[in-house]
């Protein structure tokens, strides 16, 4: 994999966009599948159930049912079995006419002539019912449409068609050439004929009805829509708000204890008989005044129960489906569907939100929580739109867009950035401050493992007197001592965001400003080195009190450009730094031995912040082996706030002597170095310069001497 491709794959914005696109494509495929359709429909059913009883159906609609109770009543009291005589329907129609019903709607086909019975003639009963229909003038009958197949029996004649048809836009058309319709005499007497076909969805649940049909090229309308356009089409037209098939708004549970008033037909027939005989009916005539009365069956044995979004509570009578649609039209409870373009734009926004949160947040718990929160907010908003505005927004595409985006992002992160995070944890976990590791894990792009030039500070530290210590301790004691020493070093260096590059025997190599870049690397390195040296001094004092060998540390610090990277062979690699800056830091640690100091830094490290915080003593100008340009080196004496007047005077005197030394004024320089030695008791550096001056006084350095000391060894 090329670096450019790798960088692209690891780029968060690129991952976010690609993850969102992949999630959207996958979600679109699911939404268009049979599975997605079923999930969408079930989600819609849940919204109907949440919304039940929040809207009330039109109070002008009542239902009369041929229920199981009515079947048993007439069989028990009058020994009348199903199918009943048409006389019963004539009585019912006459009673409703007398009550002043606005419309009488039969959800029966009445396709066969009535039977002859012992006490009645079928043809006479049919004529009675036809006369009742004609007399009422507001009776609507039902037909079922089908398609003629070869070898099928022909259907029934259909001669009655709506006087006027109010067409609506269609998303699906329905054309038939066969009908199961009422007897012709009933059709001719009726106000109109409506279609009672159902349009079940893929899962077999009735949620829609077609509003218009074509029968042998002639237009017909659904029973409920036919009644509405006939009664209210002129004064309350529905033009522009309906499409066919029509999605019904369900008010709640169906059946006698549901949302519509129910009357058992046997009580209506008995009331009609009493009314005809001049007796006060059980059901007052006023119960049906100005009502639209739907008559159908809900007896299980008559097989007119349908699956609806509320079937889980109780089967829905077919007649109530038509009554529900009628109520929708009357109350304008029309469900509007949110356009796909709106759903697409929202899905894009949600997918991008999930992608960004997953790719930019390091905590999978937080990103998962954001996914759940966005899903919950989306579903809450969708539900509120449905409850308040009857706006139906399909949820499968947006929800699956978020889910698939999350899966793609998480998987991609695990394969790329997650791998990088684990690699960073493995490389830096033991040697870097945990909070630095956390920042690197959160943003692996902040460190280039392949190699990069960086500006940083490097510190080398070594134990002076380690040989004596190792000779005085048994192996286990020596290991315990080193573990204690290095643990202390860990604590100090981590405190100042140092990265322990490696332990080399009793030596330590520490990086500052690597791997997490930090412009304060110089001052952090000096602070860490000074605190480390003070801590070692305390350990030495404790060892001396116990009568154990004493020791001290030598520390060298240099700052500047270097190459950092994951370097090594096939079997072993480590994140380290290389370059002249690193080599000089190592040399400075060794230089301490020559000058008798413990903490030496280069002029590249001694910036303004270091000079302001620490008292530095210029120690020399030296030229290391293999380099032509000289560098100034400084001893870190103490923090300025800790400096006593005597120590300040010692540094000033020493540096004055150093100036005279460079001017080859050997005698005066020796005098100042002797004064400095007295001010800073046991100052090897002053003694070293006294010896140099004495040597140069005997053997002058020559005409081209520039005061630079050349190191001939590492």
N, C-alpha and C positions, 0 to 999 in steps of 0.2 A: 504494500500500500504506500503510495507516494505521500510525502508530507502534506501536499496541498489537499489531497483527498481526505487524509486523516484529520486535518484541521477543519475541513468542511463537515465531516461526520461528527466532530466533537463540538462544533459551533452551536450554541444553544438556540439562537434565532432560527438557524436552518432546521434543527431538529424539531422545533416548535411548529414551524410551517408545514414541514413534511408529515409530521405526526398528525396534525389537524387534517390535512388533505387525505391522508390514508384513512383516518377515522371517519371522515365524511363519506368517502367512497364506499367503505365497508358498511356504514350505516344505511346509505342509500340502497345498497343491494339487499340488506335485511328488510328494510321498510317495504321494498317492492316484492318481497317473497311471500309465500303463503304463511310462513311462520310470523313474519312481521305484520301481515294483515290480521291474523288471529289475535296477536298481542294488542294491536291497535284497537280492535273491536272490543276486547275484554277491558281495556283501559277506558273506553267510552262507556261501557256498562257500569264500571265503577263510578264514573262521574254521574250517571243517571241515579245510581243508588245514593250517592252523597247528596244529590240535589232533590231527592224525593221529598214531597210535601212542602217544598219551599215555594212552589207555585201551585195554585188551586185550579182544577178544571172548571170549565164553564158550567154554571149552575143550571142552565137551561137544557142540559143533556141528562137523560135518564135511560136506564137499561132494563128491559124486561127479558128474563131468561127462561128458557125451558131447561130447568134444572132437574137433578135426580129426584128431588122432593116432589116436583110436579108430576113426573112420570109415575112415581109410586102412588101419589094421591089419587089420580084418575084410575089407575089400575086397581087400587084397593076399594075406592068408593063407588066407581061407576063401571068397573070391569072393562075399561077402555085401555087397550094396549097401543103402543107406538107402531106405526104412525097414526096420529090423531086425525079425526075427521076435519075437513076444511071448515066445518061449522064453527069450530073453536076459534079459528083465525078471523072468521067473520064477526063473531061476538067481540073478540078483542079489538078489531078495527072499529066496529061501531061504538064501543065504549070509549075508545080514544078520541073518536070524532066528536062524541057528545061532550067529552071533557074539554075540547078546544085545543088539542095538541097541534103544535105548529107543523110538525111533520112526523110521519110514521115510516120507519125504515126497517124493512125485513131483510135480515141476513140469512135468507133461505132461497133456494132456487125454485121450488115448487115445479119441478120438471115433469112429474108424472101426474095423471088424472087421479082424483080421489077414488078410493075403493068403495064398492057397494057394501053396505053393512045390513044387519038384520032389521034395523029400524030406520035406515036412511039409504038414499041412493047417492052414489058418488058424484054423478054429474050434477045433481041438484045442489049438493054441497059446494061444488066448484062454482056454480052460478051464484050461490049466496055470497061466497067470498069475493067473486068478481064484482058483484053489485056493491058490496061494502067498500071495495077499493075505489070503485068509480064514484060512489057517493061521497067518500072522504075527500077525494081530489088532491090529497097530499101524501099519497103512499108511494114509497120508492122501493123497488124490488132489485134483486141481485142476480147477476149472471157470472158464470165462470167461463173463461176463455181457454182454448187449447189449440193444438195444431193437429190437423187431420193427417193420420199416418195410413199407409196401405193396410188393407184388411180390417181397418177400424170401422166401427159403426158410425154412420153420420151423426152429427150433433143435432141440437134442437134449433128450430127456426128462431131467429132474432129479428123482430120487426120494429121494435121501439128504440129510437135513438134520441139523444138529447136535442132539445130544440136549438140550443146554442152551446158551443164549446169554447171555453177560455183556454187557449193553448199556453203551455209553459215551456221554458227551455228544457231540453232533455240531455242527460249525460248517458242515457241508454234508452233505446227505443224498444217497444214491444208490439209485435205484429202477429195476429192470429187469424185462423180461418175456420175455427170450429167453436161452438158455444154450447154450454149447458145452461139453458135459460128457462124462465117460467113459461107456463102454458100461454099460448097466444092471447087467450081471452084475458088473462091476468095482465099481460104486457099492455094490451090495448086500454085496460082500465087504469093502469098505473100512471102516476105523474111522470116517472122516468125510470130507466134501468141503469144501474151502476155495476161496475166490475169489482169482484171481491177477491181477485187473485192476490197472492202474497209473493214478495220477492225476498226469500231468505238469503242471508249472507253465506259465506263459505262454510261457516260453522253451524249452519242450519238454524240460526236464530233470526227471528223476524224483527228487523229494526226499520225497515223502509217499506213503502208501498209505491207502486207506479201510479202516477196521477192521470195518465192518458194512455190510450191504447188505440191500435188500428185493427178493426175487424173487417176482413174482406174489403179493405180500402176505405171503410167508414170510421169516423172517430167515435170513441167511447171514453168515459171518464171513470175514475175510481168512485166507488159508492159514496164515500164521505165527501170527496171533492165535488161530485155531481150534485149532492144535496146542497153543499155550500154555495156553489155558483148559481144554482137555481133559486135559492132563497135570498142570498146576500151579494151575489156577484155584481149587481148594478150599483148598490150603495156602498159596498166595502170590497172593492176589487183587490185581488192578491197579486196583480201583475207586477213582475220584477222581483218579488220576494221568494218565489218558489222555483224549485227545479224538480224534475222527475228522473229517477225515483226520489221520493220525498223521505227525508230522515225524520222520523217521528220523535217528538219530545214526550217522554214518559213521565207522568206525574207521580207514579208510585205503584204500590202493590195493586194487582188486579183482583177481580172477584167481588162477591157480595160485601166483604168487609174491607174493600179497597177504597179508591178515591171517588168512584161514581155511585150515585144512588141506584140500588138494585131492587127490582120487584120480581118475585116468583110468578110465572105466568098463570099458575093454577089460581092464585089469589086474584089476579086480574080477571080471569074467565069467570070465577065465582061472583066477583063484584059485578061483572057485565050481566050475568044472569039475574042477579038481584035487582040491578038497575032496570033491566028489561021487564021484570015482574013488578016494578013499582016499589021495591024494598030498598032501604038505605044500603048502599054498597059498603063492603068492608074498606075498600080504598076509595076515598072521596074523589069526585071528579076533578076537584081543584088540584090534585096531585100532579096532573098531566097538562094543566092549562099552559099554553104557549111553550110547551116543552118539545124538544126534538127527541123522539122516542125510538131507540134502537132495540130491535127484537131479534134475539138469536138464542143460541144454546150454550150452556156451560156444563152439561151433564157429560161425564166421562164416556158414557156408552154411546154418545152421539158424535164423538170424535171431532170436535171443533175446538180443541185446546191447542194453543200455539206456544212455541218457545220464544220468549222475549227476554230483555235484560233483567226482568223480575221473576223469571221462571224459578229461580232458586228459592223464592218464598212460596209461590203457588202458581200452577199453570194458568196461563192467560186466555180467557175466552176470546175466540176470533172476533165476536161482535164488539168487544170492548176496544180492540185495536182500531176499528173504524170509528168508534165513539171518541177515542183519544185523538185521532187525526182531526175529527170534526172540531173538537175543543181547541186544538192547536190553531186551526183557521180562525175560529171565532175570537180567541184571545190574543191572536198574533204571537203565539209562542212558537216562533219559527227559528230553528237552529241555523245560524250562519257559519259556514266553514272558513277558517282562516286560509288565505291563499297560500299556495305552495311557495311562492317567492318569499313571502314573509317568513315562513318556516325555515326556508333555506338560509336566509340572512341570519336569523336567530341561531340556527344550528352552527353556522360558521363562527359567530361570536362566542358561543358556548364552547365549541371545540378549541378555539384559540385560547380561551381563558384557561381551560384544563391543560392544554399543551404548555402554556407559559408557566402555570403554577407547578406542573410536574417537572419541567426542565430547569426552572430557576430556583425552586425550593429544594433544599437538601434533605428534608425530612419527609419520608414516605407517608408517615402518619398525617402530617399537615396537608400534603397534596391529596391524600385520600379523603381527608375531611373536607377539603375544598370541593372535590368532586361530589361528595354527598350533599354538601350545603347547596351547591349550584343546582343539583338535581331536585332537592327539596324545594328550593325557591321557585324553580321552573314549574314543578308540579303544583305548587300552591298558587302561582299566578294563573296557570292553565285552569285550575279548578275555580278560581274566583271569576275568571272571564266567563266560564260556563254558567256559574251560578247567577252572576249579575247581568250579563249581557247576552247569554245564550250563544256565545262564540265558542265553537269547537275547534281546538287546535290539536292536530295529530301529534302524538308525543313520541312515537317510536323513533323517528329520524333524529330529533334533537337528543334524546336520551342515549341512543346507541352511538351517536356521533361523539358524545362526551365519553362514554364507556370505552369505545374502541380507540379513541385518541389517548385516553389514559393508559390502556394496555400497550399500545404501540410506543408511547413515550417512555413508560416504565421499562418495557423490554429493551428499548434502544438505550436508555440510560444504563441499564444493567450491563448491556453488551459493550458499551463504550465508556461513558463517564463513570459508571459503576466500577468497571474494570480499572479505570484510572484511579478512582478513589481507593480501591483495595490495594492497588500498587503503591500509591502514596502512603497509605497506612503501613504497608509492609516496609517501605523504604525509610520513612521518617518516624514511624511510631515510637521507636525506642530512643531516638536521639534529638527529637524536636519537642518543644513545649506543646502540650496537648491542644491548647487553643489555636496554635499555629497550624497543627495538623488538621484541626477542624475547619479552619479557613481554607486550607489547600484542598481538602476533600470537597468542600462546598463549591470550589471553583478550580478544578484541576488545570484549567488553562493558564493559571497564574504561574505554573512552573513548567518549564520545557525540559523534559527528561532527556531529549535527544541531544541537548547541548546548546548553550547560548552564552554570549558574553554579558557579564553582569558587573556592576559596581558594588563592591562589598568590602568588609573588613575581615581579616583572618587573624586568629590568635593561636599561638603555640605555647604550651605550658609543659614544664618538665620538673621533676622533683630533684632538687639538689641534695645530695647525701643519700640517695636511694641505695647505693651499694652498701653503706654502713647498716642501713635499716634491714636490707635483705639478709645480710650476714648474721644479724642479731636475732632473727625470728625464724621459727620453724615454718615449713611450707604452708600449713593451714593458717598460721597466724599472719603470714605475709599476705595470703589471699584475702583474709578478713580485713587486714589493714587497707589493702588496695580497694576492696569493695566499699569500705567506709569512706575512703578518700574520694573515689569516683562518684559515689552517691551524693556526697556534699557538692562536688563539682557540678553534677547534674542539676541540683536544686538552684545553685547560683546562676548558672548559665541559662537555664530555662526561665528564670526570673526576668532576664533581660533579652528574651527572645533569641537566645543563641541556639545554634544547631550544632550538636556534637558530631563532627565529621567522623572521627575515629579515636579509639584508644590505642596507643602504640606503646606497649609495655607500661611504663609509668608516665608516659607523655599523653597529652590531650591536644587534639586539633579541633578548634571551634570556629564556626562561621557566623557572621552577623550580617543581616540583609540578604540571606540565602536560607532556604529557597523562597521565602516570602520577602519580596523586595521592600526595603525600609530605608528611607533617606537618612534616618537617624542612626545608621549602623556604626558610625565612628564613636559617638558618645556612649552608645549602648555597650560597645566592646570594651571601652576604657572603664566604664562603671562596673561591668562584670569582672574585669580583670582585677580592679582595685579591691572590690569586695571579696573576691576569691583569695587574693593575697592576704587580706586581713583575717579571713577565716582560717587560712592555713597557719597564720601566725598564732592564732588562738589555739589551734590543735597542737602546734609545736610547744607552746607554753604548758599545755596540759601534759604532753609527753615528757617534758623536762621535769615537771613536778613529780611524775611517776618514776623518774630515773631511767626513762627510755631514751633511745637515740633521737636527737632532734633533727629536723629537716626544714627546708624552705623551698620555695618555688621560684623558677625563672620563667618569665613571661615575655613574649615578643608579639607585637601587634603591627600589622601593616594594612593599608587600605589602598584600593584602586581597582582597575579592571582585571578580570580573570574569566576563565571559561568554566562553567558549571554544567554538569551533566551526569547521566547514569552510565558509568564507565566500568569496564571490566571484560572478562572473557565469557565464554559460553556458560561455564559452570558457576561463576560468581561475578556479580556486579555490585557496585555501590555508587550512591550519589555523592560526588566529591567535586573538588575544584582543582584546577591546575593553572600554572602560569607564573611569571616572574614575581607578581605580587605575593603569591603564596610562598615562593622560595625565599623571598626577603623576610617574610614574617618568621619563617623557620630560622633564618640566620640571626635575626634580632634576638630570638630566645637564647641562642648560644652566645651572643655578644655580651649578655649580662655577666657571664662568667669572667670575661676579660676586664669589664669595668667595675665589677663588684656590686652590681645593681641587681634588682629583682624584677622590675617592670619597665620594659623599654618599648617605645613606640616610634614610628617613623614620622617625618614631617607631613606625609600624606594623611596620616591619622590625626595629627595635631591641628584640627581646624579651630575656628573661633569658639565654638561651643565647648570643646575640650579645654581650650586655654582659659575660658571664663570660669569653668567649674573646677579645674585641677591646677595645682601648682606644678609646673613642668620645669625641668632643668635641662638646658641644652647640653648634650653630652659630647657630641663630636660631629664632624662631617666625615663620612666614610664612603669608600668606594668598594663595593663587594666584588668578589672574584667573577670575572666574565662580563662586568659592566663598566662603562666608561664614565657615565654621569654620577657624580657624588650625591649623597643624600644626607640630610641632617637627621640626627636621632636624638630623642629626648627621654629622660627618665621621668616617670610619673612619681612625684615625691609624696603628695597627699592631696586631699581636697583643700581647696583654698580656705574654706571655713574652718579647717582644722590647723591651718598653718600658724605656727608661733612666730613671734618677731625674730627669734634667733634663727629659725629655719629659713625664713624669708631672706635674712641677711646672709646666711650661708649660700643660698642659691645665687644671690646677687654677686657675692664675692667670687664664687666659683666661675660664673659666667664672665665676670670682669677678667679673671685670670685666663680664661679660655681665649678672650679677645687678644690679650697680650701675647699668649702662646702663638696665635696665628700670625702676630706681627713679629715673631721671633725675638721678643724681649724676654729672654729666658729667665733672667735674674728676678725681674719684677713679677713675672708670672709665677715663679716658684714661691715668692713671698705671699702672693694672694692665695695660692693653693694651700700653703701651710695654714693661713688664717682660716680658710674654709674648712680645713680638716679639723681644726680646733672647735669651730662652731658646730660642725656636724660630726660628733665623735664617731670614730671608727668609720671613716669615709674612704673606702678603697679607691674610689675614682680620683680623689685629690692626690692620694699617694701615687697612683699610676701616672698622673700628669707630672708630678714632681720628678719621677724617674725619667719620663720622656724628656722633660726640659734639661735635666742633668746630662742625659745622653746627647741631646742635640747641641748642648753647650760645648761638649767635648768634640762632637763630630757633627758640625753644622749640616743641615739637609741639602744645601745647594741652592743655586740661584733660582731655579724654576719651581721651587717648593710652594704649594698652594694651601698648606695646612690640612690637606685631606689625608685621612688615614686609610690605607689600602689593606683590606682583609685578604690574606693569602690562603686562608683555609675556610672551610664551611663551619 
